[in-house]
Amino acid sequence: MLVADGLGHHVPKGYVDFPLAFSVTVEALNLRFRKNARRRA
């Protein structure tokens, strides 16, 4: 995004915010499932 902005191209904020929120959600689910798996083992 910074490179595109530097070259004069506008990048909509949603193109960065949605993938960021998605990856945070997936990582939170991974942490929860790993924690539950450790308890069972």
CHARMM-style PDB file with segment names, atoms N, HN, CA, C and O in Angstrom:
ATOM      1  N   MET     1       0.831  -1.185   0.000  1.00  0.00      PROA
ATOM      2  CA  MET     1       0.000   0.000   0.000  1.00  0.00      PROA
ATOM      3  C   MET     1       0.881   1.256   0.000  1.00  0.00      PROA
ATOM      4  O   MET     1       0.593   2.231  -0.694  1.00  0.00      PROA
ATOM      5  N   LEU     2       1.948   1.214   0.784  1.00  0.00      PROA
ATOM      6  HN  LEU     2       2.182   0.422   1.348  1.00  0.00      PROA
ATOM      7  CA  LEU     2       2.842   2.368   0.829  1.00  0.00      PROA
ATOM      8  C   LEU     2       3.531   2.597  -0.509  1.00  0.00      PROA
ATOM      9  O   LEU     2       3.718   3.739  -0.930  1.00  0.00      PROA
ATOM     10  N   VAL     3       3.903   1.521  -1.171  1.00  0.00      PROA
ATOM     11  HN  VAL     3       3.751   0.593  -0.829  1.00  0.00      PROA
ATOM     12  CA  VAL     3       4.564   1.658  -2.466  1.00  0.00      PROA
ATOM     13  C   VAL     3       3.598   2.233  -3.487  1.00  0.00      PROA
ATOM     14  O   VAL     3       3.955   3.138  -4.241  1.00  0.00      PROA
ATOM     15  N   ALA     4       2.370   1.711  -3.517  1.00  0.00      PROA
ATOM     16  HN  ALA     4       2.080   0.975  -2.905  1.00  0.00      PROA
ATOM     17  CA  ALA     4       1.362   2.215  -4.452  1.00  0.00      PROA
ATOM     18  C   ALA     4       1.067   3.690  -4.177  1.00  0.00      PROA
ATOM     19  O   ALA     4       0.943   4.486  -5.108  1.00  0.00      PROA
ATOM     20  N   ASP     5       0.954   4.049  -2.908  1.00  0.00      PROA
ATOM     21  HN  ASP     5       1.054   3.403  -2.151  1.00  0.00      PROA
ATOM     22  CA  ASP     5       0.721   5.448  -2.545  1.00  0.00      PROA
ATOM     23  C   ASP     5       1.886   6.327  -2.993  1.00  0.00      PROA
ATOM     24  O   ASP     5       1.680   7.439  -3.479  1.00  0.00      PROA
ATOM     25  N   GLY     6       3.095   5.829  -2.828  1.00  0.00      PROA
ATOM     26  HN  GLY     6       3.262   4.926  -2.433  1.00  0.00      PROA
ATOM     27  CA  GLY     6       4.266   6.575  -3.243  1.00  0.00      PROA
ATOM     28  C   GLY     6       4.330   6.786  -4.743  1.00  0.00      PROA
ATOM     29  O   GLY     6       4.877   7.782  -5.217  1.00  0.00      PROA
ATOM     30  N   LEU     7       3.766   5.842  -5.489  1.00  0.00      PROA
ATOM     31  HN  LEU     7       3.321   5.033  -5.104  1.00  0.00      PROA
ATOM     32  CA  LEU     7       3.748   5.956  -6.947  1.00  0.00      PROA
ATOM     33  C   LEU     7       2.553   6.762  -7.444  1.00  0.00      PROA
ATOM     34  O   LEU     7       2.383   6.943  -8.650  1.00  0.00      PROA
ATOM     35  N   GLY     8       1.726   7.246  -6.518  1.00  0.00      PROA
ATOM     36  HN  GLY     8       1.865   7.098  -5.539  1.00  0.00      PROA
ATOM     37  CA  GLY     8       0.605   8.101  -6.896  1.00  0.00      PROA
ATOM     38  C   GLY     8      -0.703   7.381  -7.114  1.00  0.00      PROA
ATOM     39  O   GLY     8      -1.667   7.984  -7.587  1.00  0.00      PROA
ATOM     40  N   HSD     9      -0.761   6.106  -6.783  1.00  0.00      PROA
ATOM     41  HN  HSD     9       0.021   5.616  -6.399  1.00  0.00      PROA
ATOM     42  CA  HSD     9      -2.003   5.345  -6.930  1.00  0.00      PROA
ATOM     43  C   HSD     9      -2.731   5.304  -5.599  1.00  0.00      PROA
ATOM     44  O   HSD     9      -2.128   5.025  -4.562  1.00  0.00      PROA
ATOM     45  N   HSD    10      -4.022   5.581  -5.629  1.00  0.00      PROA
ATOM     46  HN  HSD    10      -4.511   5.807  -6.471  1.00  0.00      PROA
ATOM     47  CA  HSD    10      -4.816   5.527  -4.399  1.00  0.00      PROA
ATOM     48  C   HSD    10      -5.300   4.105  -4.175  1.00  0.00      PROA
ATOM     49  O   HSD    10      -5.867   3.487  -5.076  1.00  0.00      PROA
ATOM     50  N   VAL    11      -5.079   3.589  -2.979  1.00  0.00      PROA
ATOM     51  HN  VAL    11      -4.619   4.092  -2.247  1.00  0.00      PROA
ATOM     52  CA  VAL    11      -5.542   2.249  -2.608  1.00  0.00      PROA
ATOM     53  C   VAL    11      -6.639   2.422  -1.565  1.00  0.00      PROA
ATOM     54  O   VAL    11      -6.402   3.008  -0.508  1.00  0.00      PROA
ATOM     55  N   PRO    12      -7.853   1.912  -1.856  1.00  0.00      PROA
ATOM     56  CA  PRO    12      -8.930   2.033  -0.874  1.00  0.00      PROA
ATOM     57  C   PRO    12      -8.551   1.363   0.445  1.00  0.00      PROA
ATOM     58  O   PRO    12      -7.938   0.296   0.458  1.00  0.00      PROA
ATOM     59  N   LYS    13      -8.922   1.998   1.541  1.00  0.00      PROA
ATOM     60  HN  LYS    13      -9.421   2.864   1.530  1.00  0.00      PROA
ATOM     61  CA  LYS    13      -8.545   1.504   2.860  1.00  0.00      PROA
ATOM     62  C   LYS    13      -9.123   0.120   3.141  1.00  0.00      PROA
ATOM     63  O   LYS    13      -8.523  -0.663   3.877  1.00  0.00      PROA
ATOM     64  N   GLY    14     -10.271  -0.186   2.566  1.00  0.00      PROA
ATOM     65  HN  GLY    14     -10.758   0.449   1.968  1.00  0.00      PROA
ATOM     66  CA  GLY    14     -10.902  -1.491   2.764  1.00  0.00      PROA
ATOM     67  C   GLY    14     -10.066  -2.644   2.239  1.00  0.00      PROA
ATOM     68  O   GLY    14     -10.177  -3.765   2.734  1.00  0.00      PROA
ATOM     69  N   TYR    15      -9.223  -2.379   1.232  1.00  0.00      PROA
ATOM     70  HN  TYR    15      -9.133  -1.468   0.830  1.00  0.00      PROA
ATOM     71  CA  TYR    15      -8.365  -3.428   0.682  1.00  0.00      PROA
ATOM     72  C   TYR    15      -7.284  -3.845   1.671  1.00  0.00      PROA
ATOM     73  O   TYR    15      -6.708  -4.925   1.539  1.00  0.00      PROA
ATOM     74  N   VAL    16      -7.010  -3.017   2.638  1.00  0.00      PROA
ATOM     75  HN  VAL    16      -7.478  -2.140   2.744  1.00  0.00      PROA
ATOM     76  CA  VAL    16      -6.016  -3.344   3.659  1.00  0.00      PROA
ATOM     77  C   VAL    16      -6.707  -3.765   4.945  1.00  0.00      PROA
ATOM     78  O   VAL    16      -6.275  -4.717   5.595  1.00  0.00      PROA
ATOM     79  N   ASP    17      -7.767  -3.075   5.320  1.00  0.00      PROA
ATOM     80  HN  ASP    17      -8.119  -2.302   4.792  1.00  0.00      PROA
ATOM     81  CA  ASP    17      -8.444  -3.344   6.590  1.00  0.00      PROA
ATOM     82  C   ASP    17      -9.094  -4.722   6.636  1.00  0.00      PROA
ATOM     83  O   ASP    17      -8.990  -5.412   7.651  1.00  0.00      PROA
ATOM     84  N   PHE    18      -9.766  -5.141   5.554  1.00  0.00      PROA
ATOM     85  HN  PHE    18      -9.851  -4.581   4.730  1.00  0.00      PROA
ATOM     86  CA  PHE    18     -10.436  -6.442   5.576  1.00  0.00      PROA
ATOM     87  C   PHE    18      -9.449  -7.604   5.724  1.00  0.00      PROA
ATOM     88  O   PHE    18      -9.663  -8.453   6.589  1.00  0.00      PROA
ATOM     89  N   PRO    19      -8.383  -7.684   4.926  1.00  0.00      PROA
ATOM     90  CA  PRO    19      -7.431  -8.787   5.123  1.00  0.00      PROA
ATOM     91  C   PRO    19      -6.777  -8.769   6.505  1.00  0.00      PROA
ATOM     92  O   PRO    19      -6.508  -9.824   7.080  1.00  0.00      PROA
ATOM     93  N   LEU    20      -6.523  -7.581   7.033  1.00  0.00      PROA
ATOM     94  HN  LEU    20      -6.742  -6.724   6.566  1.00  0.00      PROA
ATOM     95  CA  LEU    20      -5.927  -7.484   8.366  1.00  0.00      PROA
ATOM     96  C   LEU    20      -6.888  -8.039   9.418  1.00  0.00      PROA
ATOM     97  O   LEU    20      -6.484  -8.822  10.278  1.00  0.00      PROA
ATOM     98  N   ALA    21      -8.147  -7.637   9.350  1.00  0.00      PROA
ATOM     99  HN  ALA    21      -8.475  -7.001   8.651  1.00  0.00      PROA
ATOM    100  CA  ALA    21      -9.145  -8.136  10.305  1.00  0.00      PROA
ATOM    101  C   ALA    21      -9.337  -9.644  10.147  1.00  0.00      PROA
ATOM    102  O   ALA    21      -9.497 -10.356  11.139  1.00  0.00      PROA
ATOM    103  N   PHE    22      -9.323 -10.129   8.914  1.00  0.00      PROA
ATOM    104  HN  PHE    22      -9.193  -9.551   8.109  1.00  0.00      PROA
ATOM    105  CA  PHE    22      -9.480 -11.558   8.664  1.00  0.00      PROA
ATOM    106  C   PHE    22      -8.320 -12.345   9.278  1.00  0.00      PROA
ATOM    107  O   PHE    22      -8.544 -13.375   9.914  1.00  0.00      PROA
ATOM    108  N   SER    23      -7.101 -11.878   9.097  1.00  0.00      PROA
ATOM    109  HN  SER    23      -6.919 -11.041   8.580  1.00  0.00      PROA
ATOM    110  CA  SER    23      -5.950 -12.604   9.634  1.00  0.00      PROA
ATOM    111  C   SER    23      -5.930 -12.583  11.154  1.00  0.00      PROA
ATOM    112  O   SER    23      -5.530 -13.565  11.779  1.00  0.00      PROA
ATOM    113  N   VAL    24      -6.355 -11.479  11.756  1.00  0.00      PROA
ATOM    114  HN  VAL    24      -6.680 -10.681  11.248  1.00  0.00      PROA
ATOM    115  CA  VAL    24      -6.431 -11.419  13.221  1.00  0.00      PROA
ATOM    116  C   VAL    24      -7.475 -12.405  13.731  1.00  0.00      PROA
ATOM    117  O   VAL    24      -7.254 -13.079  14.738  1.00  0.00      PROA
ATOM    118  N   THR    25      -8.604 -12.493  13.044  1.00  0.00      PROA
ATOM    119  HN  THR    25      -8.783 -11.947  12.226  1.00  0.00      PROA
ATOM    120  CA  THR    25      -9.662 -13.436  13.435  1.00  0.00      PROA
ATOM    121  C   THR    25      -9.180 -14.880  13.325  1.00  0.00      PROA
ATOM    122  O   THR    25      -9.403 -15.681  14.232  1.00  0.00      PROA
ATOM    123  N   VAL    26      -8.530 -15.207  12.232  1.00  0.00      PROA
ATOM    124  HN  VAL    26      -8.348 -14.556  11.495  1.00  0.00      PROA
ATOM    125  CA  VAL    26      -8.020 -16.568  12.037  1.00  0.00      PROA
ATOM    126  C   VAL    26      -6.975 -16.904  13.095  1.00  0.00      PROA
ATOM    127  O   VAL    26      -6.969 -18.014  13.627  1.00  0.00      PROA
ATOM    128  N   GLU    27      -6.103 -15.968  13.401  1.00  0.00      PROA
ATOM    129  HN  GLU    27      -6.108 -15.066  12.969  1.00  0.00      PROA
ATOM    130  CA  GLU    27      -5.077 -16.227  14.419  1.00  0.00      PROA
ATOM    131  C   GLU    27      -5.702 -16.412  15.797  1.00  0.00      PROA
ATOM    132  O   GLU    27      -5.249 -17.257  16.568  1.00  0.00      PROA
ATOM    133  N   ALA    28      -6.735 -15.636  16.118  1.00  0.00      PROA
ATOM    134  HN  ALA    28      -7.103 -14.950  15.491  1.00  0.00      PROA
ATOM    135  CA  ALA    28      -7.421 -15.800  17.401  1.00  0.00      PROA
ATOM    136  C   ALA    28      -8.073 -17.183  17.489  1.00  0.00      PROA
ATOM    137  O   ALA    28      -8.041 -17.818  18.544  1.00  0.00      PROA
ATOM    138  N   LEU    29      -8.658 -17.644  16.397  1.00  0.00      PROA
ATOM    139  HN  LEU    29      -8.684 -17.128  15.540  1.00  0.00      PROA
ATOM    140  CA  LEU    29      -9.243 -18.990  16.384  1.00  0.00      PROA
ATOM    141  C   LEU    29      -8.165 -20.057  16.543  1.00  0.00      PROA
ATOM    142  O   LEU    29      -8.367 -21.036  17.260  1.00  0.00      PROA
ATOM    143  N   ASN    30      -7.025 -19.877  15.881  1.00  0.00      PROA
ATOM    144  HN  ASN    30      -6.862 -19.081  15.298  1.00  0.00      PROA
ATOM    145  CA  ASN    30      -5.920 -20.838  16.017  1.00  0.00      PROA
ATOM    146  C   ASN    30      -5.438 -20.918  17.456  1.00  0.00      PROA
ATOM    147  O   ASN    30      -5.203 -22.011  17.970  1.00  0.00      PROA
ATOM    148  N   LEU    31      -5.290 -19.783  18.105  1.00  0.00      PROA
ATOM    149  HN  LEU    31      -5.481 -18.895  17.687  1.00  0.00      PROA
ATOM    150  CA  LEU    31      -4.847 -19.781  19.495  1.00  0.00      PROA
ATOM    151  C   LEU    31      -5.846 -20.494  20.389  1.00  0.00      PROA
ATOM    152  O   LEU    31      -5.461 -21.266  21.268  1.00  0.00      PROA
ATOM    153  N   ARG    32      -7.124 -20.237  20.166  1.00  0.00      PROA
ATOM    154  HN  ARG    32      -7.436 -19.610  19.452  1.00  0.00      PROA
ATOM    155  CA  ARG    32      -8.159 -20.883  20.982  1.00  0.00      PROA
ATOM    156  C   ARG    32      -8.157 -22.391  20.782  1.00  0.00      PROA
ATOM    157  O   ARG    32      -8.247 -23.144  21.752  1.00  0.00      PROA
ATOM    158  N   PHE    33      -8.055 -22.848  19.516  1.00  0.00      PROA
ATOM    159  HN  PHE    33      -7.983 -22.237  18.728  1.00  0.00      PROA
ATOM    160  CA  PHE    33      -8.074 -24.283  19.254  1.00  0.00      PROA
ATOM    161  C   PHE    33      -6.823 -24.971  19.778  1.00  0.00      PROA
ATOM    162  O   PHE    33      -6.900 -26.103  20.255  1.00  0.00      PROA
ATOM    163  N   ARG    34      -5.674 -24.312  19.698  1.00  0.00      PROA
ATOM    164  HN  ARG    34      -5.612 -23.393  19.310  1.00  0.00      PROA
ATOM    165  CA  ARG    34      -4.452 -24.905  20.254  1.00  0.00      PROA
ATOM    166  C   ARG    34      -4.541 -25.022  21.769  1.00  0.00      PROA
ATOM    167  O   ARG    34      -4.093 -26.012  22.348  1.00  0.00      PROA
ATOM    168  N   LYS    35      -5.116 -24.021  22.404  1.00  0.00      PROA
ATOM    169  HN  LYS    35      -5.480 -23.217  21.934  1.00  0.00      PROA
ATOM    170  CA  LYS    35      -5.259 -24.042  23.860  1.00  0.00      PROA
ATOM    171  C   LYS    35      -6.165 -25.197  24.276  1.00  0.00      PROA
ATOM    172  O   LYS    35      -5.863 -25.907  25.235  1.00  0.00      PROA
ATOM    173  N   ASN    36      -7.282 -25.391  23.555  1.00  0.00      PROA
ATOM    174  HN  ASN    36      -7.527 -24.814  22.776  1.00  0.00      PROA
ATOM    175  CA  ASN    36      -8.194 -26.481  23.861  1.00  0.00      PROA
ATOM    176  C   ASN    36      -7.565 -27.842  23.580  1.00  0.00      PROA
ATOM    177  O   ASN    36      -7.814 -28.795  24.318  1.00  0.00      PROA
ATOM    178  N   ALA    37      -6.761 -27.950  22.538  1.00  0.00      PROA
ATOM    179  HN  ALA    37      -6.558 -27.176  21.939  1.00  0.00      PROA
ATOM    180  CA  ALA    37      -6.109 -29.216  22.192  1.00  0.00      PROA
ATOM    181  C   ALA    37      -5.080 -29.589  23.241  1.00  0.00      PROA
ATOM    182  O   ALA    37      -4.907 -30.769  23.545  1.00  0.00      PROA
ATOM    183  N   ARG    38      -4.390 -28.594  23.804  1.00  0.00      PROA
ATOM    184  HN  ARG    38      -4.531 -27.636  23.558  1.00  0.00      PROA
ATOM    185  CA  ARG    38      -3.400 -28.875  24.849  1.00  0.00      PROA
ATOM    186  C   ARG    38      -4.055 -29.401  26.108  1.00  0.00      PROA
ATOM    187  O   ARG    38      -3.497 -30.265  26.784  1.00  0.00      PROA
ATOM    188  N   ARG    39      -5.220 -28.896  26.427  1.00  0.00      PROA
ATOM    189  HN  ARG    39      -5.673 -28.195  25.877  1.00  0.00      PROA
ATOM    190  CA  ARG    39      -5.925 -29.357  27.631  1.00  0.00      PROA
ATOM    191  C   ARG    39      -6.332 -30.816  27.503  1.00  0.00      PROA
ATOM    192  O   ARG    39      -6.299 -31.553  28.489  1.00  0.00      PROA
ATOM    193  N   ARG    40      -6.713 -31.242  26.312  1.00  0.00      PROA
ATOM    194  HN  ARG    40      -6.739 -30.644  25.511  1.00  0.00      PROA
ATOM    195  CA  ARG    40      -7.192 -32.611  26.092  1.00  0.00      PROA
ATOM    196  C   ARG    40      -6.050 -33.611  26.049  1.00  0.00      PROA
ATOM    197  O   ARG    40      -6.244 -34.783  26.371  1.00  0.00      PROA
ATOM    198  N   ALA    41      -4.869 -33.169  25.658  1.00  0.00      PROA
ATOM    199  HN  ALA    41      -4.712 -32.217  25.396  1.00  0.00      PROA
ATOM    200  CA  ALA    41      -3.735 -34.091  25.486  1.00  0.00      PROA
ATOM    201  C   ALA    41      -3.112 -34.493  26.803  1.00  0.00      PROA
ATOM    202  OT1 ALA    41      -2.151 -35.262  26.821  1.00  0.00      PROA
TER     203      ALA     41
END
